[in-house]
Amino acid sequence: MSTSSTPPTRSDDGAARGEAGSRSDQRGAISRRGLLRGSGLVGAGAVVATAGHAAATAGAEPGATTHSAGARTSGRPRWQVDVDAPRFTLAVMPDTQYLFDGDALNPEPIAASLDYVLRRQRELNIAFFAHLGDVVQNARASEIAAASPVFDVLDEAGAAWSVLAGNHDIDESTNDQRGRTAYLDAFGPQRFARSPSFRGSSPGGYNTFHTFRAAGREWLVLSLDWRLSPLGVAWARSVLARHRTLPTIVISHELVTSVPGTTRGELSPYGAEVWEHVVRGFDQVVLTLNGHDWPATRIVLRNDAGHDVQMHLTNYQQRYFGGAAMLRLYHFDLARGVVDVETVNPYFEAMAPEQRNVLAAQEVELSGATDRFTMPLDPATRFAGFAPVTARPRRSPEAMVVPDTVAYWRFEGATAGAAGRALASSTRVRDHSGQGNDLVVATSPGSDADDLRWSPSHHPDQPSGGSLLLSGRARTGTCLRTVDDAPLDAATFERGYTLEAFVQVPDDFDPATEAFAAVLSRRGSAGEAGLAGTGATGDRDEPLATLSLSNLREPQWCAYPTSTPRRGSSITCWGHQLPLGTWWHLAVVNDTRRTTLYVDGCAVARNPATPNRGLTTLDRSWLVGGYEYAGRLEKTFRGWIGDVRLVARPLAPRDFLIA
């Protein structure tokens, strides 16, 4: 940011701030009159793309799984992205100007950082690299001639990358219509003709846009000049208007600035213009990045759609050795709905510890709050306005009845127009397995008519589109039971079994009164069956089998097998604490040797290795949402229960209802 001819001034807190920043704040503002005039010059489809790019992409196959593959270049593998993995990385390099200042030329730090990017590209699944501008200090052709070849390794590897002109790369008194410069000759659109990500440039060539595929979707990077003209603004808006479904990262040399004397950030006057005309009206812009000012900071603004836009200032030129080409790494993890951010210096990291001087040793990695942090990015919510996740289609009952299914219950009253209504006492829930194990309403004295209701809520991977909502009561309540003489009541599952259920516990779960209310249970106590006696584990009054949630919201499967090393003992599998207000799929699988509990298809830790087979029965009914103790209904479940399926053999997770 600062110029060698203008000494940096000091803010109240002593942080160096270049005078060029205050000058630029008063210059190059985007007037509304100019914007409207410029918009008439650029049509919605006016994007200048190089002929080379068109030729390079004409035969590209949509949905290809890699950006590039093939021969190694200079000992480095070609750029290759796992486009379906939920985790990928964006590598960012801010201002490197002090490395190329007059005849003080130091390309080695950039070379080290780019080598780091290429060596770890597949390991970190780096999908894109972006330079934030101010490649050099004085816009001299000699400086740019020294800097440009360092980036050749990206071109040779077939990398997806971008660079933009900062105020020190060009005559800062001009905008993106300045014409030919040494910067444009070296870093203009012609350089990216063979890039897998380059999609076009604005008239004049100083603004470019790129797309890359990662985490199963296309992403857009809009790389903007240090100062947009009205023509440049119109071009940027046209690109965004044509790509409204792509999550977008906007990169500009200046946007966010640091507030003197504080750790806070704010938009610069020019940044406010970019926000107003380019960012706030386009919901797909989820992140903006800029350099130019310091120290690093970040702000979050709310766009016109009411969604957060993360806006980050990243610049380390004021640190030792001009920042030494520090890298900011954005690790997108859409499975977790977050972006983990870290800041590293590969140039100093590559040195042996004894070779680093005192200052270099402090720069290997930055761990302050503005350099290492996690920000939210849940695609299901943040992308909902422009690229909503397509709901998984409902699947027919017949498709879910796999061989050896002995019961399959779906609670689809809500989809039939009964959402919120109580189940009538005469309700009969069909067993789609065809085995005759239908469910009927089971009430107890003191229960209310609306204790059991139809609900449209369901797990996103559930085959049906509805559930039961149970009010939950102690020593009373309403649940469902299998019909009299149901074949399921006598089943012992000697060839193994798989039990599955979808469940959600409300946010106000009360562990004192609602713990261990069963999602699914088998009536009849262990004592009645002659189990849980002296020397055996278990409780004589508990049910023969129950799938419940503990007081710590841990899913628990407790059952009395027909065969165990210690006859009459129970076997218990324990899960982990489940977050409230979220749908979960629970599965219990017995392969005739051991029993395993799964949560959303993932095996939990506390699955005992004790050999066991089968389930003990007293030929009594199964309960959905009810739990008996000592032969009487002790409580009913409070929350939602979705599809339930029992199969008389072990299933692999790939065959579960969520598969």
VEXMI-922475 format. One line per 2 residues: number of its first residue (from 1); for each residue x, y, z of C-alpha. Coordinates in nm, 3 decimals. Example, Ala and Ser with C-alpha at 12.3 -4.5 7.8 and 13.67 -1.06 7.14 Angstrom:
// residues 2
1> 1.230/-0.450/0.780 ~ 1.367/-0.106/0.714
This chain:
// residues 659
1> 0.000/0.000/0.000 ~ 0.257/0.259/0.105
3> 0.498/0.420/-0.140 ~ 0.872/0.446/-0.101
5> 0.854/0.817/-0.178 ~ 0.602/0.885/0.099
7> 0.705/0.777/0.450 ~ 0.429/0.597/0.637
9> 0.245/0.791/0.903 ~ 0.146/0.648/1.239
11> -0.203/0.607/1.373 ~ -0.276/0.655/1.742
13> -0.190/0.294/1.818 ~ 0.143/0.316/1.634
15> 0.042/0.097/1.339 ~ 0.203/0.206/1.015
17> -0.050/0.337/0.763 ~ 0.053/0.456/0.420
19> -0.050/0.797/0.295 ~ -0.149/0.646/-0.038
21> -0.453/0.494/0.130 ~ -0.594/0.829/0.237
23> -0.530/0.977/-0.110 ~ -0.705/0.689/-0.281
25> -1.006/0.727/-0.056 ~ -1.076/1.063/-0.225
27> -1.024/0.942/-0.581 ~ -1.196/0.707/-0.822
29> -1.537/0.694/-0.654 ~ -1.807/0.534/-0.865
31> -2.069/0.800/-0.933 ~ -2.426/0.694/-0.999
33> -2.438/0.913/-1.312 ~ -2.119/0.751/-1.437
35> -2.249/0.405/-1.347 ~ -2.567/0.456/-1.547
37> -2.373/0.597/-1.841 ~ -2.132/0.303/-1.828
39> -2.405/0.045/-1.807 ~ -2.523/0.152/-2.149
41> -2.186/0.059/-2.293 ~ -2.181/-0.299/-2.169
43> -2.460/-0.540/-2.252 ~ -2.558/-0.831/-2.033
45> -2.351/-1.067/-2.238 ~ -2.048/-0.847/-2.304
47> -1.755/-1.049/-2.178 ~ -1.422/-1.033/-2.353
49> -1.261/-1.378/-2.359 ~ -0.939/-1.459/-2.533
51> -0.945/-1.671/-2.844 ~ -0.699/-1.903/-2.678
53> -0.935/-1.968/-2.390 ~ -1.223/-2.038/-2.624
55> -1.011/-2.290/-2.810 ~ -0.887/-2.447/-2.490
57> -1.234/-2.493/-2.345 ~ -1.432/-2.570/-2.658
59> -1.386/-2.943/-2.608 ~ -1.413/-2.942/-2.228
61> -1.643/-3.205/-2.091 ~ -1.893/-3.082/-1.829
63> -1.864/-3.250/-1.492 ~ -1.506/-3.366/-1.541
65> -1.365/-3.485/-1.210 ~ -1.034/-3.300/-1.237
67> -0.928/-2.960/-1.362 ~ -0.618/-3.104/-1.520
69> -0.421/-3.424/-1.512 ~ -0.126/-3.579/-1.681
71> 0.247/-3.533/-1.698 ~ 0.450/-3.381/-1.419
73> 0.612/-3.043/-1.473 ~ 0.940/-2.950/-1.305
75> 0.898/-3.240/-1.066 ~ 0.553/-3.121/-0.953
77> 0.224/-3.298/-1.024 ~ -0.034/-3.132/-1.243
79> -0.315/-2.940/-1.074 ~ -0.588/-3.184/-0.980
81> -0.892/-3.126/-0.760 ~ -1.118/-3.380/-0.595
83> -1.432/-3.200/-0.704 ~ -1.674/-3.413/-0.500
85> -1.497/-3.400/-0.162 ~ -1.682/-3.172/0.083
87> -1.351/-3.011/0.187 ~ -1.135/-2.790/-0.035
89> -0.894/-2.499/0.009 ~ -0.865/-2.149/-0.134
91> -0.506/-2.019/-0.115 ~ -0.465/-1.641/-0.097
93> -0.149/-1.430/-0.128 ~ -0.178/-1.058/-0.041
95> 0.052/-0.767/-0.127 ~ 0.406/-0.873/-0.221
97> 0.518/-0.528/-0.336 ~ 0.814/-0.487/-0.102
99> 0.979/-0.793/-0.255 ~ 1.006/-0.605/-0.587
101> 1.105/-0.247/-0.507 ~ 1.336/-0.083/-0.759
103> 1.646/-0.297/-0.786 ~ 1.571/-0.471/-0.455
105> 1.431/-0.787/-0.610 ~ 1.347/-1.086/-0.390
107> 1.145/-1.349/-0.581 ~ 1.242/-1.633/-0.346
109> 0.956/-1.592/-0.091 ~ 0.690/-1.604/-0.364
111> 0.863/-1.903/-0.521 ~ 0.858/-2.080/-0.183
113> 0.489/-2.010/-0.129 ~ 0.391/-2.124/-0.478
115> 0.600/-2.437/-0.435 ~ 0.410/-2.499/-0.109
117> 0.078/-2.455/-0.290 ~ 0.173/-2.698/-0.566
119> 0.334/-2.957/-0.339 ~ 0.035/-2.964/-0.104
121> -0.232/-2.898/-0.366 ~ -0.374/-3.250/-0.366
123> -0.327/-3.305/0.007 ~ -0.520/-2.986/0.094
125> -0.742/-3.011/-0.215 ~ -0.649/-2.656/-0.313
127> -0.904/-2.560/-0.576 ~ -0.797/-2.201/-0.646
129> -0.510/-1.958/-0.582 ~ -0.567/-1.581/-0.571
131> -0.322/-1.290/-0.551 ~ -0.481/-0.976/-0.404
133> -0.277/-0.718/-0.598 ~ 0.028/-0.497/-0.547
135> 0.254/-0.760/-0.693 ~ 0.530/-0.496/-0.716
137> 0.603/-0.159/-0.558 ~ 0.655/0.102/-0.829
139> 0.480/-0.037/-1.140 ~ 0.816/-0.044/-1.319
141> 0.856/-0.275/-1.612 ~ 1.178/-0.407/-1.456
143> 0.998/-0.500/-1.134 ~ 0.717/-0.674/-1.318
145> 0.967/-0.851/-1.542 ~ 1.129/-0.993/-1.228
147> 0.799/-1.093/-1.066 ~ 0.612/-1.240/-1.361
149> 0.830/-1.551/-1.420 ~ 0.786/-1.661/-1.058
151> 0.421/-1.735/-1.135 ~ 0.506/-1.949/-1.438
153> 0.492/-2.260/-1.219 ~ 0.116/-2.207/-1.182
155> 0.072/-2.187/-1.558 ~ 0.288/-2.493/-1.615
157> 0.093/-2.696/-1.359 ~ -0.241/-2.601/-1.512
159> -0.344/-2.425/-1.192 ~ -0.670/-2.240/-1.138
161> -0.558/-1.893/-1.031 ~ -0.608/-1.518/-1.062
163> -0.425/-1.193/-0.999 ~ -0.543/-0.832/-1.006
165> -0.382/-0.491/-1.038 ~ -0.319/-0.304/-0.714
167> -0.241/0.065/-0.701 ~ 0.134/-0.007/-0.703
169> 0.113/-0.224/-1.014 ~ -0.017/0.057/-1.235
171> -0.064/0.433/-1.241 ~ -0.295/0.459/-0.941
173> -0.462/0.774/-1.070 ~ -0.636/0.568/-1.342
175> -0.916/0.313/-1.352 ~ -0.963/-0.014/-1.540
177> -0.977/0.170/-1.874 ~ -0.616/0.288/-1.844
179> -0.497/0.096/-2.147 ~ -0.177/-0.098/-2.194
181> 0.070/-0.125/-1.905 ~ 0.362/-0.347/-1.814
183> 0.130/-0.517/-1.563 ~ -0.132/-0.596/-1.830
185> 0.136/-0.728/-2.066 ~ 0.250/-0.972/-1.797
187> -0.073/-1.057/-1.612 ~ -0.348/-0.977/-1.860
189> -0.613/-1.215/-1.998 ~ -0.372/-1.362/-2.251
191> -0.178/-1.521/-1.966 ~ -0.481/-1.724/-1.860
193> -0.573/-1.849/-2.207 ~ -0.492/-2.207/-2.109
195> -0.609/-2.181/-1.748 ~ -0.881/-2.433/-1.654
197> -1.067/-2.167/-1.454 ~ -1.050/-1.855/-1.673
199> -1.385/-1.758/-1.822 ~ -1.339/-1.405/-1.950
201> -1.232/-1.046/-1.892 ~ -1.382/-0.700/-1.908
203> -1.315/-0.455/-2.191 ~ -0.964/-0.336/-2.116
205> -0.861/-0.667/-1.962 ~ -0.811/-0.555/-1.601
207> -1.109/-0.743/-1.456 ~ -1.143/-1.119/-1.492
209> -1.375/-1.391/-1.376 ~ -1.306/-1.755/-1.311
211> -1.503/-2.064/-1.216 ~ -1.386/-2.382/-1.051
213> -1.561/-2.695/-0.931 ~ -1.527/-2.811/-0.569
215> -1.749/-2.969/-0.303 ~ -1.979/-3.094/-0.575
217> -2.067/-2.752/-0.718 ~ -1.936/-2.468/-0.935
219> -1.786/-2.158/-0.769 ~ -1.721/-1.815/-0.916
221> -1.425/-1.587/-0.847 ~ -1.466/-1.226/-0.959
223> -1.123/-1.060/-0.965 ~ -1.157/-0.681/-0.988
225> -0.915/-0.401/-1.066 ~ -0.792/-0.160/-0.801
227> -1.033/0.104/-0.937 ~ -1.344/0.010/-1.129
229> -1.475/0.242/-1.395 ~ -1.850/0.265/-1.456
231> -1.785/0.035/-1.751 ~ -1.608/-0.208/-1.519
233> -1.896/-0.197/-1.270 ~ -2.146/-0.273/-1.544
235> -1.932/-0.564/-1.658 ~ -1.901/-0.704/-1.305
237> -2.276/-0.680/-1.254 ~ -2.339/-0.855/-1.584
239> -2.115/-1.145/-1.480 ~ -2.294/-1.176/-1.147
241> -2.634/-1.149/-1.310 ~ -2.554/-1.439/-1.542
243> -2.418/-1.659/-1.262 ~ -2.672/-1.608/-0.986
245> -2.666/-1.974/-0.880 ~ -2.289/-1.992/-0.820
247> -2.151/-1.912/-0.474 ~ -1.914/-1.625/-0.541
249> -1.592/-1.482/-0.398 ~ -1.527/-1.120/-0.494
251> -1.163/-1.011/-0.487 ~ -1.058/-0.646/-0.501
253> -0.738/-0.477/-0.392 ~ -0.928/-0.237/-0.168
255> -1.258/-0.293/0.013 ~ -1.224/-0.328/0.391
257> -0.988/-0.099/0.583 ~ -0.879/-0.110/0.945
259> -1.008/0.153/1.186 ~ -0.710/0.348/1.328
261> -0.643/0.277/1.692 ~ -0.868/-0.031/1.703
263> -0.881/-0.390/1.586 ~ -1.207/-0.322/1.402
265> -1.260/-0.297/1.032 ~ -1.490/-0.094/0.810
267> -1.546/-0.033/0.442 ~ -1.323/0.229/0.286
269> -1.508/0.499/0.086 ~ -1.420/0.314/-0.234
271> -1.507/-0.020/-0.074 ~ -1.849/0.122/0.014
273> -1.905/0.195/-0.356 ~ -1.811/-0.161/-0.451
275> -2.039/-0.294/-0.178 ~ -2.325/-0.076/-0.300
277> -2.297/-0.149/-0.672 ~ -2.138/-0.494/-0.695
279> -2.191/-0.693/-0.377 ~ -2.499/-0.618/-0.171
281> -2.756/-0.685/-0.442 ~ -2.617/-1.026/-0.539
283> -2.698/-1.285/-0.275 ~ -2.451/-1.537/-0.419
285> -2.152/-1.328/-0.301 ~ -2.059/-1.504/0.024
287> -1.702/-1.377/0.074 ~ -1.490/-1.079/-0.031
289> -1.113/-1.055/-0.002 ~ -0.881/-0.758/-0.025
291> -0.535/-0.640/0.067 ~ -0.401/-0.281/0.044
293> -0.446/-0.176/0.407 ~ -0.336/-0.329/0.737
295> -0.349/-0.484/0.989 ~ -0.563/-0.782/0.893
297> -0.925/-0.759/1.002 ~ -1.270/-0.875/0.898
299> -1.627/-0.757/0.906 ~ -1.965/-0.911/0.832
301> -2.232/-0.713/0.648 ~ -2.593/-0.805/0.573
303> -2.688/-0.802/0.204 ~ -3.021/-0.708/0.047
305> -3.145/-1.065/0.087 ~ -3.078/-1.049/0.461
307> -2.778/-1.283/0.450 ~ -2.429/-1.237/0.590
309> -2.136/-1.151/0.364 ~ -1.794/-1.219/0.513
311> -1.548/-0.941/0.415 ~ -1.180/-0.990/0.493
313> -0.879/-0.760/0.480 ~ -0.561/-0.965/0.446
315> -0.222/-0.795/0.418 ~ 0.116/-0.861/0.580
317> 0.346/-0.625/0.390 ~ 0.425/-0.434/0.711
319> 0.565/-0.746/0.875 ~ 0.923/-0.866/0.857
321> 1.063/-0.905/0.505 ~ 0.756/-0.743/0.353
323> 0.541/-1.034/0.469 ~ 0.761/-1.275/0.271
325> 0.466/-1.384/0.051 ~ 0.256/-1.499/0.346
327> -0.032/-1.731/0.256 ~ -0.386/-1.717/0.389
329> -0.547/-2.061/0.355 ~ -0.927/-2.091/0.356
331> -1.022/-2.453/0.425 ~ -1.385/-2.488/0.319
333> -1.554/-2.778/0.497 ~ -1.914/-2.788/0.379
335> -1.985/-3.113/0.561 ~ -1.932/-2.921/0.886
337> -2.071/-2.595/0.748 ~ -1.757/-2.395/0.828
339> -1.444/-2.243/0.676 ~ -1.128/-2.289/0.884
341> -0.875/-2.013/0.816 ~ -0.502/-2.021/0.885
343> -0.205/-1.801/0.791 ~ 0.135/-1.953/0.717
345> 0.469/-1.848/0.575 ~ 0.620/-2.128/0.364
347> 0.940/-1.930/0.300 ~ 1.038/-1.920/0.667
349> 0.878/-2.255/0.744 ~ 1.105/-2.427/0.492
351> 1.415/-2.299/0.670 ~ 1.584/-2.517/0.930
353> 1.514/-2.366/1.274 ~ 1.880/-2.282/1.325
355> 1.880/-2.089/0.996 ~ 1.594/-1.857/1.093
357> 1.691/-1.528/1.247 ~ 1.503/-1.386/1.544
359> 1.243/-1.207/1.331 ~ 1.189/-1.490/1.084
361> 1.115/-1.729/1.369 ~ 0.812/-1.516/1.459
363> 0.665/-1.534/1.109 ~ 0.638/-1.909/1.040
365> 0.270/-1.910/1.134 ~ 0.036/-1.643/1.266
367> -0.216/-1.745/1.530 ~ -0.388/-1.423/1.632
369> -0.766/-1.389/1.622 ~ -0.757/-1.218/1.281
371> -0.519/-1.473/1.128 ~ -0.650/-1.806/1.253
373> -1.024/-1.847/1.296 ~ -1.334/-2.035/1.184
375> -1.630/-1.877/1.009 ~ -1.971/-2.032/0.936
377> -2.074/-2.134/0.585 ~ -2.363/-2.378/0.589
379> -2.469/-2.432/0.227 ~ -2.816/-2.549/0.326
381> -2.893/-2.208/0.479 ~ -2.652/-1.959/0.318
383> -2.707/-2.086/-0.038 ~ -3.082/-2.135/0.005
385> -3.173/-1.806/-0.161 ~ -2.979/-1.858/-0.483
387> -2.896/-2.230/-0.505 ~ -3.125/-2.419/-0.269
389> -3.034/-2.777/-0.195 ~ -3.272/-2.994/-0.391
391> -3.484/-3.197/-0.156 ~ -3.426/-3.567/-0.191
393> -3.726/-3.718/-0.372 ~ -3.958/-3.931/-0.166
395> -3.908/-4.304/-0.222 ~ -4.187/-4.554/-0.253
397> -4.254/-4.805/0.027 ~ -4.200/-5.088/-0.220
399> -3.849/-4.968/-0.295 ~ -3.762/-4.977/0.076
401> -3.885/-5.332/0.139 ~ -3.560/-5.523/0.094
403> -3.547/-5.904/0.124 ~ -3.621/-6.025/0.480
405> -3.799/-5.704/0.581 ~ -4.041/-5.803/0.857
407> -4.188/-5.460/0.934 ~ -4.176/-5.118/0.768
409> -4.387/-4.833/0.905 ~ -4.427/-4.487/0.754
411> -4.620/-4.206/0.920 ~ -4.753/-4.016/0.622
413> -5.072/-3.870/0.761 ~ -4.927/-3.520/0.724
415> -4.866/-3.569/0.354 ~ -5.230/-3.678/0.320
417> -5.348/-3.343/0.455 ~ -5.365/-3.425/0.826
419> -5.062/-3.224/0.943 ~ -5.102/-3.129/1.308
421> -5.409/-3.346/1.361 ~ -5.427/-3.604/1.638
423> -5.440/-3.967/1.537 ~ -5.789/-4.105/1.576
425> -5.821/-4.396/1.815 ~ -5.917/-4.614/1.519
427> -5.600/-4.532/1.324 ~ -5.417/-4.830/1.177
429> -5.065/-4.774/1.039 ~ -4.991/-5.017/0.761
431> -4.692/-5.249/0.765 ~ -4.552/-5.211/0.414
433> -4.352/-5.533/0.441 ~ -4.667/-5.733/0.377
435> -4.607/-5.942/0.689 ~ -4.917/-5.816/0.868
437> -4.739/-5.627/1.146 ~ -4.964/-5.322/1.138
439> -4.966/-5.066/1.420 ~ -5.266/-4.941/1.616
441> -5.310/-4.662/1.870 ~ -5.241/-4.761/2.232
443> -5.375/-4.527/2.497 ~ -5.353/-4.536/2.874
445> -5.564/-4.376/3.150 ~ -5.495/-4.005/3.176
447> -5.374/-3.959/2.820 ~ -5.498/-3.673/2.603
449> -5.654/-3.698/2.262 ~ -5.372/-3.497/2.101
451> -5.080/-3.687/2.258 ~ -5.004/-3.837/1.918
453> -5.017/-3.615/1.606 ~ -4.919/-3.626/1.240
455> -4.625/-3.403/1.148 ~ -4.467/-3.305/0.814
457> -4.123/-3.283/0.976 ~ -3.876/-3.548/0.864
459> -3.508/-3.632/0.818 ~ -3.383/-3.501/0.480
461> -3.280/-3.855/0.381 ~ -3.595/-4.022/0.507
463> -3.787/-4.214/0.238 ~ -4.126/-4.073/0.341
465> -4.226/-3.713/0.406 ~ -4.387/-3.732/0.749
467> -4.352/-3.837/1.110 ~ -4.529/-3.884/1.441
469> -4.512/-3.606/1.700 ~ -4.551/-3.747/2.052
471> -4.620/-3.525/2.353 ~ -4.439/-3.748/2.603
473> -4.584/-3.829/2.941 ~ -4.482/-4.007/3.260
475> -4.685/-4.317/3.355 ~ -4.942/-4.237/3.089
477> -4.967/-4.122/2.731 ~ -5.037/-4.250/2.383
479> -4.811/-4.451/2.157 ~ -4.847/-4.718/1.886
481> -4.833/-5.096/1.924 ~ -4.835/-5.393/1.691
483> -5.172/-5.553/1.634 ~ -5.276/-5.858/1.832
485> -5.105/-6.178/1.715 ~ -4.865/-5.988/1.490
487> -4.598/-6.229/1.353 ~ -4.329/-5.980/1.462
489> -4.416/-6.036/1.828 ~ -4.281/-6.393/1.817
491> -3.972/-6.324/1.606 ~ -3.637/-6.412/1.768
493> -3.408/-6.299/1.483 ~ -3.167/-6.591/1.508
495> -3.015/-6.499/1.168 ~ -2.938/-6.146/1.283
497> -3.136/-5.826/1.254 ~ -3.134/-5.459/1.153
499> -3.357/-5.207/1.331 ~ -3.379/-4.852/1.191
501> -3.563/-4.542/1.308 ~ -3.555/-4.169/1.238
503> -3.583/-3.949/1.546 ~ -3.566/-3.586/1.656
505> -3.563/-3.458/2.015 ~ -3.701/-3.107/2.082
507> -3.483/-2.818/2.194 ~ -3.641/-2.813/2.541
509> -3.568/-3.179/2.619 ~ -3.592/-3.237/2.995
511> -3.349/-3.513/3.103 ~ -3.507/-3.539/3.446
513> -3.842/-3.662/3.314 ~ -3.789/-3.760/2.950
515> -3.474/-3.972/2.958 ~ -3.498/-4.335/2.844
517> -3.842/-4.295/2.687 ~ -3.823/-4.547/2.406
519> -3.830/-4.479/2.036 ~ -3.896/-4.851/1.987
521> -3.934/-5.124/2.250 ~ -4.048/-5.483/2.298
523> -4.300/-5.549/2.575 ~ -4.235/-5.802/2.848
525> -3.977/-5.765/3.124 ~ -3.649/-5.950/3.165
527> -3.765/-6.097/3.496 ~ -4.077/-6.246/3.341
529> -3.856/-6.419/3.087 ~ -3.636/-6.560/3.363
531> -3.344/-6.328/3.275 ~ -3.130/-6.074/3.462
533> -3.101/-6.314/3.753 ~ -2.809/-6.371/3.990
535> -2.476/-6.325/3.818 ~ -2.634/-6.175/3.506
537> -2.624/-5.812/3.396 ~ -2.942/-5.610/3.354
539> -3.258/-5.508/3.534 ~ -3.536/-5.761/3.588
541> -3.806/-5.494/3.538 ~ -3.679/-5.342/3.212
543> -3.815/-5.434/2.868 ~ -3.669/-5.720/2.666
545> -3.550/-5.474/2.402 ~ -3.550/-5.094/2.386
547> -3.402/-4.821/2.168 ~ -3.397/-4.506/2.382
549> -3.219/-4.179/2.449 ~ -3.043/-4.139/2.783
551> -3.048/-3.837/3.012 ~ -2.738/-3.721/2.820
553> -2.925/-3.768/2.490 ~ -2.712/-4.069/2.403
555> -2.890/-4.327/2.186 ~ -2.895/-4.658/2.369
557> -2.987/-5.007/2.253 ~ -3.044/-5.245/2.543
559> -3.168/-5.598/2.468 ~ -3.170/-5.950/2.604
561> -3.031/-6.184/2.334 ~ -3.128/-6.548/2.304
563> -2.761/-6.641/2.321 ~ -2.479/-6.480/2.521
565> -2.174/-6.617/2.708 ~ -2.352/-6.535/3.033
567> -2.708/-6.655/2.992 ~ -2.972/-6.404/3.099
569> -2.755/-6.093/3.061 ~ -2.842/-5.785/2.862
571> -2.627/-5.633/2.591 ~ -2.606/-5.252/2.573
573> -2.473/-5.025/2.296 ~ -2.420/-4.655/2.372
575> -2.393/-4.363/2.132 ~ -2.279/-4.006/2.191
577> -2.469/-3.693/2.292 ~ -2.697/-3.587/2.006
579> -2.764/-3.217/1.940 ~ -3.123/-3.116/2.000
581> -3.363/-3.001/1.733 ~ -3.195/-3.213/1.463
583> -3.314/-3.524/1.284 ~ -3.104/-3.838/1.327
585> -3.110/-4.184/1.176 ~ -3.045/-4.463/1.427
587> -2.968/-4.821/1.328 ~ -2.892/-5.134/1.530
589> -2.734/-5.429/1.349 ~ -2.673/-5.779/1.484
591> -2.471/-6.016/1.262 ~ -2.524/-6.321/1.495
593> -2.186/-6.248/1.658 ~ -2.211/-5.893/1.792
595> -2.442/-5.593/1.792 ~ -2.347/-5.250/1.652
597> -2.524/-4.916/1.693 ~ -2.499/-4.656/1.413
599> -2.588/-4.285/1.409 ~ -2.648/-4.146/1.059
601> -2.470/-4.450/0.919 ~ -2.162/-4.410/1.142
603> -2.072/-4.680/1.395 ~ -2.039/-4.544/1.749
605> -1.758/-4.621/1.993 ~ -1.931/-4.808/2.274
607> -2.041/-5.119/2.088 ~ -1.957/-5.417/2.312
609> -1.758/-5.707/2.170 ~ -1.959/-5.961/2.374
611> -2.084/-6.237/2.140 ~ -2.462/-6.237/2.116
613> -2.738/-6.355/1.886 ~ -3.116/-6.321/1.862
615> -3.375/-6.140/2.072 ~ -3.574/-6.292/2.357
617> -3.953/-6.271/2.327 ~ -4.262/-6.335/2.538
619> -4.481/-6.306/2.226 ~ -4.596/-5.960/2.327
621> -4.632/-5.651/2.114 ~ -4.373/-5.398/2.004
623> -4.427/-5.033/2.099 ~ -4.339/-4.729/1.888
625> -4.285/-4.437/2.127 ~ -4.369/-4.628/2.445
627> -4.162/-4.777/2.731 ~ -4.283/-5.029/2.989
629> -4.118/-5.093/3.324 ~ -4.227/-5.373/3.559
631> -4.505/-5.461/3.318 ~ -4.671/-5.118/3.299
633> -4.632/-4.816/3.073 ~ -4.384/-4.589/3.248
635> -4.347/-4.312/2.990 ~ -4.393/-4.217/2.629
637> -4.142/-4.051/2.403 ~ -4.147/-3.673/2.348
639> -4.036/-3.568/2.004 ~ -4.064/-3.687/1.647
641> -4.036/-4.043/1.514 ~ -4.006/-4.102/1.141
643> -3.987/-4.420/0.932 ~ -3.914/-4.742/1.124
645> -3.792/-5.061/0.956 ~ -3.699/-5.407/1.093
647> -3.513/-5.656/0.877 ~ -3.443/-6.016/0.985
649> -3.078/-6.008/0.878 ~ -2.780/-5.774/0.915
651> -2.759/-5.485/0.666 ~ -2.451/-5.285/0.575
653> -2.473/-4.905/0.612 ~ -2.490/-4.875/0.233
655> -2.827/-5.053/0.255 ~ -2.977/-4.836/0.532
657> -3.281/-4.619/0.468 ~ -3.056/-4.311/0.445
659> -2.834/-4.463/0.174
